[in-house]
Structure formats: structure tokens, C-alpha cells
């Protein structure tokens, strides 16, 4: 009897929107992907979690930056914006499953949280376990958009698992 092998592919897609105080949209990345899921992200967020191994992580925060998509061996988001928020420059995500093969992370970087202290050219987004530091799970890049201190950034980040 021949055993048929199946694999799992992991894809991430992001959507970032800059919103003015009056509610109008100042910038929209559109739905971007697939992204780069980094090696340490697979290890810490998936492999160790499945085995309930010490050092496992789960996605709790998103970060924005001015850099490019992370490489497979990167541990941080390139040129992450630092802001002046006392709780860190990252936004706590809301996570929800969407069907049996996708988890969706959503949130808003609000201007009142001082996630930027000057106008920034945002171009990437990443998912993390902690509000500061820590290893990135995945990241994506999009066409650069200028974000001022009085604007908010809304995001959606989907991670999809598909059998191969």
C-alpha cells in the first residue's frame, strides 16, 4: 500500500489603510501577499507551540515600519517605527479564525497612541508576540504611504494554511 504524503503551505496576506481624522482614507495598500514567514517564526510560533515546548510564542502584536519585507532568517521588522507610546510602539491585535484554515489579525494604530512622532513613510508590517522586542513571525511590504501624527492606520493580516 502506498502512503500519499501531504504538506502544508503557510501564506500571509496584509492590508494596510491610513485614515484621516475625518474618516477619509489617505492611503490604501490593497490586499498584499503572499508574505515572508521567517524561519524563527515557524520554529517559535508553530513548531514549539504544537509540541507545547518551552519558548513557544503566539501572535499578540503588529508593528509598522519603513523597510522592506523581512528575509527568511530575519528576526525583526526592518526599520520599525518607534513612536513614543509608553506601552511600546506595537498595536495589540484582535485575532479570529476565519474558516478552518485561516486566522485573521486586525487592529488600528491610533494617532492618540503616538505610534509615530513625525511624518513617516510606512512600507511594511509584521506580526509579533510582544509589545517590544521579540522575534517576528511574518512580515509583508506594500507601496510606501506617508503617515502623519494625526492619522490612524488600520490593518488586516491573514495567515492561511493550505494542504499541498
Secondary structure, DSSP 8 states (H G I E B T S, - for coil): -------EEEEEEEEEEEE-TTS-EEEEEEEEE--EE-HHHIIIIIIHHHTT-TT-----EEEEESS----TT--S-TTB-----TT-SSEE-EEEE-SSSEEEEEEEE-GGGTS-SS-EEEEEEEEESSSSSS--SEEEEEEEEEE-TT-EEEEEEEEEEEE-
